[in-house]
């Protein structure tokens, strides 16, 4: 997966990255837990003798339970994968694609160096349910950091206890962002700022519709990327390519590096006339041949794919269409 990171290997490779990978991920859909916490808290609140925790604490308690369940799921999947024959992926072990393989010890000898990724989805919507704002506001960021610290602490504990490389993963949720939302809507209906769209916001991202300049987006997300040891991404969305303004491109990249962003992306439109092959930022008609069959390449997740209107489900399509262009705000505004 594109954003996967391999942190410090507890089984001997240290910070070596080559020959390691994400063995298996499990993602926690946090907005659903927030709704469960809200119901439980409201039920307790009706009886003052039962009430012991506020809503935030109730959520963190439920989240902690689910993190432990996710850990069990990851271990079960890891053990099943380790039980497979090396012949199932012969190329990997014969060519040292997964380093550390010792034939007499089985494929566990290689896979134990990989990452068990504990993922998450929908931080922004979770905060809206719990406190009525997201992490673009100070109060939301405070709770966001408590949530991410819990993920980080538990993964560190699991890593020591099981001698496996558990890590916090900011899940890309290419399909899950839509399927999870549909199930959420079926159960809870349409909630403003939560389920009034077709997708959940990826992991800890600033919601795509929030009007911020690129530097502010980096400022916000950089406060949370340090909690992730198994992979994350921060991107900014521009309304045009940077080929004629390399200074602006360099400014953005340097700013992200200064903020210690481990994986930074700049999304720009890339269109191709399917009639003559001309590539640039095109309107409805190709300026070279007059063709109208235009393929619109967009970075929808971590990958550059084909036309996003056909390559992704309608949740991801809507997310792309709702994305603000960050260079329209602040000192990048034209």
N, C-alpha and C positions, 0 to 999 in steps of 0.2 A: 504494500500500500504506500502511496506516494509520501505521506507525511510521517510514516513510521520512523521512530528513532530507537536506537539501541543504547540504553544507558550503561552504567558500570556493570560489568558481568561478574556476578558473585561466584561464578564457577571457574575462575582462573584466567579469563582473557582480559580482565580489566576493561579499559575503554576501547579495545579493539572493535572496529565496526565491520570489517570485511569478514565474510563467512558466517554472518549472523542474520537473523531476521525475526519478523513477527510470527510466532508460532501459532497463536490463536488470540482473537479478541472477543470480549463480551461487553455489550453496551447497556448501561442503565438509562432508562427513559425517565428523566427526573421530573418532568411536569406531571406525570401520572402519580408519582410518589407525593408530589406537593398537594395534589387533590386528595389523596388518601390521608395525608397528614392534616389537612384542613378539616376533613370530616371527623377524624378522630379527635382533634382538638375541640371542635365545636360540640361534639357529644360530651366530652369531659367538662367543657365550660358550663354546660347546663346543670351539672351537679358539682357544686363548689367543693364537695368533700372528695371528689375524684380528681379534680383538676390539680395537676402537679407541674406541668411544663407549659411554656408559652408555645405559640405556633412554630416559631423557628426551631426551638429545641425539639419539638415533636417531629418535625421534618428531618432534622439531623439524626434523630434516633432511628427513624424508619430507614433513612438512607444508609446508615451504618449497618443495619441488618441486611439490606440488599447488597451492599459491598461485600459482606461476608458470603452471601449466597453466590455472587458473581465469582468470587475466589474459588468456591467449591466447583463451580461449573468449569472454570478455566483449568483446574487441576484434573477434572474428569476428562476434558478434551485432550489435555496434554498427555495423560496416561494412555488414552486410546490411540493417539497419533504415534506415541512411542512403541505401541504394540505392533505396528505395521512392519512388514518386511522391507528391508532396504531396496528390494527389487521394485517396489512401488514407485520409487524415485531414484532409480539407479544412477542417472546422470549426476544428480546432486552429490552423491557420496563418492563416486569414482573421480569426480573433478574438483573435489574439495569446495564445492559451492557452499556447503554447510561445513565449516571448519570443526575440527576436533573429533571427527568420526573414527572410532576404534572398532573394527569389525567384530572382535570377540565380545565387546560390551554392548553391541546393538546400537540402534540409531539414537537412543537416549544420550549417548556420549556426545553427539553433535547438537541435538535439540535443546539440551540443558543450557546452552549458551544463548539461546534465543529469548525473545520477549513474550511474556504473557500479559496482554494489554487489557487493562480495565478501563473501558470507555464510558463516555457520557454524552447525553443529548439534551439540548433545550434549556441551557442555563437561563437565558433571558426570560423565557416563558415561566420558568420555575419561580424566578424572583417576582414576576408580575403577580403570580398566584399568591405568594407568601406575603409580600409587602407593598404591592401596587406600583412598583417601578423596576427598572432593570439596572444593570451595572454601569450604564452611562451616567448614573447619578451616584453620589457619594454613599448614600445609605445602601443602595444596591450593591456597590462594590464591596462594602464591608461584609455583607452577608456572603457574597460570591467568594471572598477569600476564606471565610470560615468553611464553606462547602469544599473548596479545592484543597484546603489544608487537611480536611478529613480524608479525602481521597489519597493525598500524598502520604499521610501518616500511616494509613492502613496498608498501602502498597509496600512501604518500607518495612513494616512489621511482617507482612507475609513473605517478603523477600528473605528476611533473616530466618524466619521459622521454617520455611519449606526449601530454602536454598534454590529458589527459582527466581527468575528475573521479572517479578511483577512490576508493572509500571502504569502510570496514569496516562490515558490515551484520549486525546480530544478528537473523538470519532468523526470521520467525514460524512457518514450517514447518507451515501448517495441515493439509496432507495428508502432507507429507514425513515428519513425525515418526513416522507409522505405516508408510508404505511402506518407508522406510529401515530401520526396525526389523525388518520381516518378512524383508527380504533379509539383514540381519545375522544373524538367528536361523537362517535356512536354511544359512548358512555356518559359524556359530560355535556354534550351540546356545544354551541358556539359561545365562547367567552371572549369579550373584547380584549385585545392585546395578547391573547393567548391562542385561541383556536378560531379566529376569524379569518383564517387563510388556509392554504393547503399544505403547509409544511411547518416543521419545527426548526428553529434556528440551530445551525450546526454548533455543537459543543459550547464554547465560551465566546463565540463571535458577537460583535456588536450587530444587532439586528440590521438586515440589509436595507431597510427603509429609513433608518435614522440618518438625518442630514448632518454629517460631520465632514470636516476636511481630513485629508489623509493623515496628517500629523496627529490630530486628535484621536483618530481610530487606532493608530499605532500606540499612542499614549495609554489608551484604555486597555487594549488587549495585552500589551506588554506587562501589565501588572499581574496577569494570570498565567502567562506562558511558562514561567518558572516552576509552576506546580506540576507540569507535565514532564515525565521522563520517558514516555513511550511514543511521543509524537504529537505535533501540533502545527498549525500554520496561521499566519496573519497575512491578509492580502488587502490591497486597495484597488478600487475600481476607477479606471480612467475612461473618459469618453472618446479618446483618440490615442493613437500610438505615440511613442516617444522618439521616433526616428529623427524628427526635426528639432528635438529639444532634449538632447542628451544631458544637459546640465540639470534639468529638472529630474530626470531619471536618477542621476547620481545623487542628487540631494535626498530623494526618497530612500534610496538604498542605504546611504550613509546614516540617515536618521534612524532607520530600523535597526541597523547594526549597533548604533550607539545605545539603543534601548534594549539591546541584548535579545532581539528577536531571532530565534534559532532557524526559522524557515519563513522567508518572506517572498511574497509573490505580487506582481503588478499585473492586473487583468486589463487587457486592451482588446478592442474589436479587431477581428481579422476576417475579411470577406473575400470570397473567390468567385469569379464569374465562371460558371460551369460550361459556358459556350467557348470562350477563348482562353481561359486560364488566368486572366488578369487578377492580381491580388492586391488589395488595398482596403481602405475603408469605403465601402460602396453604399450608395443609396439604393433605390429600387431598380435602377438601370445602369448597366456597365458603361462607363464613359469611353471605352475603347471600341466595343462592338455593338453596343445597344442591347445586349442580351439582358433578360430579366430573371434568368434562373441563377440565383445567387445563393451560395452556401455560406452560412454565417457561423464561423468557428468562434466559440467562446470557451473560456476556462470556467467550467461549471463547478467542478470539484477540483481535485488536485491534478486532473488530467485534461489534456486538450483532446477533445473528441470531435465527432462529426457535428452536424447541425443539431443544436441543443433542442430544437422544437420537435425532433423525432428521436433523438438518442436518449432522452430522459423522461421520467414520468412527469405528470402534470404538476406535482408539487415542486420539483426542481425547476421546471419551466417557469412556474409563477415566481419562484425565488429570483431567478435571473431577471425577469421582467420588472420586479420590484426593486432591484438594486439601484441605489442612488449612485451617481458619479461623484466620487469624493473630491475630484478636482474642481467641482463647481462651487466649493465653499472655501472660506479662509483666503489665504494669500494666493492660492492656486486659481481662484475664481477669475473668469475672463470678463 
